Amino acid sequence: MNYAESDLPVTLQEAEMLTLADGSVVRFETNAEAKDIMINDSWTPAVTLFPGCEYTLESGGQQYKIVAQMEAAVEISKL
């Protein structure tokens, strides 16, 4: 499933994507409990998060909070 910024806050499951207002795409892959957060077409993680950890993504002049969940999911909200 592909979500848009208008859907925020959203809980992404693995293989789902979020397209932000500036066209940036956020997705992740699970590596055991860790979540590798990838932006756009990159296969190199921007950050690796463990459950309960958070990351602030800045994109298009906006800020978004990404929080890793215990299951294969991340919560994304606009700050």
DRENVO-231514 format. One record per residue: x, y negated, z of N, C-alpha, C, CB in turn. Coordinates in nm, 2 decimals. Glycine has a CB too. Layout:
BEGIN
   n.east   n.north     n.up   ca.east   ca.north    ca.up   c.east   c.north     c.up   cb.east   cb.north    cb.up
        X         Y        Z         X          Y        Z        X         Y        Z         X          Y        Z
...
END
This chain:
BEGIN
   n.east   n.north     n.up   ca.east   ca.north    ca.up   c.east   c.north     c.up   cb.east   cb.north    cb.up
     0.08      0.12     0.00      0.00       0.00     0.00     0.09     -0.12     0.00     -0.10       0.00     0.12
     0.04     -0.23    -0.07      0.12      -0.35    -0.07     0.03     -0.46    -0.01      0.16      -0.39    -0.22
     0.09     -0.52     0.10      0.02      -0.63     0.17     0.07     -0.77     0.12      0.03      -0.62     0.32
    -0.01     -0.87     0.14      0.03      -1.01     0.11     0.04     -1.09     0.24     -0.08      -1.07     0.01
     0.10     -1.20     0.23      0.11      -1.29     0.35    -0.02     -1.32     0.42      0.19      -1.42     0.32
    -0.12     -1.33     0.34     -0.26      -1.36     0.39    -0.31     -1.25     0.48     -0.36      -1.38     0.27
    -0.25     -1.13     0.48     -0.29      -1.02     0.56    -0.23     -1.02     0.70     -0.26      -0.89     0.49
    -0.13     -1.11     0.72     -0.06      -1.11     0.85    -0.15     -1.15     0.96      0.05      -1.21     0.84
    -0.13     -1.09     1.08     -0.03      -0.99     1.12    -0.07     -0.86     1.06     -0.01      -0.98     1.27
     0.03     -0.78     1.03      0.01      -0.65     0.97     0.11     -0.55     1.03      0.03      -0.65     0.82
     0.07     -0.42     1.04      0.15      -0.31     1.08     0.18     -0.23     0.95      0.09      -0.22     1.19
     0.31     -0.24     0.91      0.35      -0.16     0.79     0.39     -0.02     0.83      0.47      -0.24     0.72
     0.35      0.07     0.75      0.39       0.21     0.76     0.51      0.23     0.66      0.27       0.31     0.74
     0.58      0.33     0.68      0.69       0.36     0.58     0.64      0.37     0.44      0.77       0.49     0.62
     0.71      0.32     0.34      0.67       0.32     0.20     0.57      0.21     0.16      0.61       0.45     0.16
     0.52      0.13     0.26      0.44       0.01     0.23     0.53     -0.11     0.22      0.33       0.00     0.34
     0.47     -0.21     0.16      0.55      -0.34     0.14     0.46     -0.46     0.17      0.60      -0.35    -0.01
     0.53     -0.57     0.21      0.47      -0.69     0.23     0.53     -0.80     0.14      0.48      -0.74     0.39
     0.45     -0.87     0.06      0.50      -0.97    -0.02     0.46     -1.11     0.04      0.43      -0.96    -0.17
     0.57     -1.18     0.07      0.55      -1.31     0.13     0.51     -1.42     0.03      0.68      -1.35     0.21
     0.47     -1.54     0.08      0.43      -1.64    -0.01     0.53     -1.69    -0.11      0.39      -1.76     0.07
     0.66     -1.68    -0.08      0.76      -1.72    -0.17     0.80     -1.61    -0.27      0.89      -1.77    -0.10
     0.73     -1.49    -0.26      0.76      -1.38    -0.35     0.86     -1.28    -0.29      0.82      -1.43    -0.48
     0.92     -1.31    -0.18      1.01      -1.21    -0.11     0.93     -1.09    -0.07      1.08      -1.27     0.01
     0.99     -0.97    -0.08      0.92      -0.84    -0.04     1.00     -0.78     0.08      0.92      -0.74    -0.16
     0.92     -0.74     0.18      0.98      -0.68     0.30     0.93     -0.53     0.30      0.93      -0.75     0.43
     1.02     -0.44     0.32      0.99      -0.30     0.33     1.09     -0.24     0.43      1.00      -0.23     0.19
     1.07     -0.11     0.47      1.16      -0.05     0.56     1.17      0.10     0.53      1.13      -0.08     0.70
     1.27      0.16     0.58      1.29       0.31     0.58     1.32      0.35     0.73      1.39       0.35     0.48
     1.27      0.46     0.77      1.30       0.51     0.90     1.42      0.60     0.89      1.18       0.59     0.96
     1.51      0.58     0.99      1.63       0.67     1.00     1.63      0.71     1.15      1.77       0.59     0.96
     1.57      0.83     1.17      1.55       0.88     1.31     1.45      0.78     1.37      1.68       0.90     1.39
     1.49      0.72     1.49      1.40       0.62     1.55     1.43      0.48     1.49      1.42       0.62     1.70
     1.54      0.46     1.43      1.58       0.33     1.37     1.50      0.29     1.25      1.73       0.32     1.34
     1.47      0.16     1.23      1.40       0.12     1.11     1.50      0.02     1.04      1.27       0.04     1.15
     1.53      0.06     0.91      1.62      -0.02     0.83     1.53     -0.12     0.75      1.70       0.07     0.73
     1.54     -0.25     0.78      1.45      -0.35     0.72     1.52     -0.40     0.59      1.42      -0.46     0.82
     1.46     -0.39     0.48      1.52      -0.43     0.35     1.43     -0.54     0.29      1.53      -0.32     0.26
     1.50     -0.64     0.23      1.43      -0.75     0.17     1.46     -0.75     0.02      1.49      -0.89     0.23
     1.35     -0.77    -0.06      1.35      -0.77    -0.20     1.40     -0.63    -0.25      1.44      -0.88    -0.26
     1.49     -0.63    -0.35      1.53      -0.51    -0.42     1.66     -0.45    -0.35      1.56      -0.54    -0.56
     1.70     -0.51    -0.25      1.82      -0.46    -0.18     1.80     -0.32    -0.12      1.87      -0.56    -0.08
     1.90     -0.23    -0.13      1.90      -0.11    -0.06     1.99     -0.11     0.06      1.94       0.01    -0.15
     2.05     -0.22     0.09      2.13      -0.24     0.21     2.04     -0.31     0.31      2.26      -0.33     0.18
     2.02     -0.26     0.43      1.94      -0.32     0.53     1.98     -0.46     0.57      1.93      -0.23     0.65
     1.89     -0.55     0.58      1.91      -0.69     0.63     1.94     -0.67     0.78      1.79      -0.78     0.61
     1.87     -0.57     0.84      1.89      -0.55     0.99     1.84     -0.40     1.02      1.81      -0.65     1.07
     1.89     -0.34     1.12      1.84      -0.21     1.17     1.78     -0.24     1.31      1.95      -0.10     1.17
     1.66     -0.20     1.32      1.59      -0.22     1.45     1.55     -0.09     1.52      1.46      -0.30     1.43
     1.56     -0.08     1.65      1.52       0.03     1.72     1.38     -0.01     1.79      1.62       0.07     1.83
     1.30      0.09     1.83      1.17       0.06     1.88     1.18     -0.04     1.99      1.11       0.19     1.94
     1.09     -0.14     1.98      1.08      -0.25     2.08     1.17     -0.37     2.05      1.11      -0.20     2.21
     1.26     -0.35     1.95      1.35      -0.46     1.92     1.28     -0.55     1.81      1.49      -0.41     1.87
     1.32     -0.67     1.80      1.26      -0.76     1.71     1.36     -0.84     1.63      1.16      -0.86     1.77
     1.32     -0.89     1.51      1.41      -0.97     1.42     1.32     -1.08     1.37      1.47      -0.88     1.31
     1.38     -1.20     1.36      1.32      -1.32     1.30     1.37     -1.34     1.16      1.33      -1.45     1.38
     1.28     -1.32     1.06      1.32      -1.34     0.92     1.28     -1.48     0.88      1.24      -1.23     0.83
     1.37     -1.55     0.82      1.34      -1.68     0.76     1.34     -1.67     0.61      1.45      -1.79     0.80
     1.22     -1.71     0.55      1.20      -1.70     0.41     1.11     -1.81     0.36      1.15      -1.56     0.37
     1.15     -1.88     0.26      1.06      -1.98     0.20     1.03     -2.09     0.30      0.94      -1.92     0.15
     1.12     -2.12     0.39      1.09      -2.22     0.49     1.00     -2.18     0.60      1.03      -2.34     0.42
     0.96     -2.05     0.61      0.88      -2.00     0.71     0.95     -1.90     0.79      0.75      -1.93     0.65
     0.90     -1.87     0.91      0.96      -1.76     1.00     0.86     -1.65     1.03      1.01      -1.83     1.13
     0.91     -1.53     1.03      0.83      -1.41     1.05     0.90     -1.32     1.15      0.81      -1.33     0.92
     0.82     -1.27     1.24      0.87      -1.18     1.35     0.84     -1.04     1.30      0.81      -1.21     1.49
     0.95     -0.95     1.31      0.94      -0.81     1.27     0.97     -0.73     1.40      1.03      -0.77     1.15
     0.88     -0.65     1.44      0.90      -0.57     1.56     0.89     -0.42     1.53      0.80      -0.61     1.68
     1.00     -0.34     1.56      1.00      -0.20     1.53     0.91     -0.13     1.64      1.14      -0.14     1.54
     0.83     -0.03     1.59      0.74       0.05     1.67     0.81      0.19     1.69      0.60       0.07     1.61
     0.76      0.26     1.79      0.81       0.40     1.82     0.78      0.49     1.70      0.75       0.45     1.95
     0.66      0.48     1.65      0.63       0.56     1.53     0.69      0.50     1.40      0.47       0.58     1.51
     0.67      0.56     1.29      0.73       0.51     1.17     0.65      0.38     1.12      0.73       0.61     1.05
     0.67      0.27     1.19      0.59       0.15     1.16     0.67      0.03     1.22      0.45       0.16     1.21
     0.64     -0.09     1.15      0.69      -0.21     1.21     0.57     -0.31     1.20      0.81      -0.27     1.12
     0.57     -0.40     1.30      0.47      -0.51     1.30     0.53     -0.63     1.25      0.41      -0.53     1.45
     0.46     -0.70     1.16      0.51      -0.83     1.11     0.41     -0.94     1.13      0.55      -0.82     0.96
     0.45     -1.05     1.19      0.36      -1.16     1.21     0.43     -1.29     1.17      0.31      -1.17     1.36
     0.36     -1.39     1.14      0.41      -1.52     1.11     0.43     -1.60     1.24      0.32      -1.60     1.01
     0.54     -1.67     1.25      0.57      -1.75     1.37     0.52     -1.89     1.35      0.71      -1.75     1.41
END
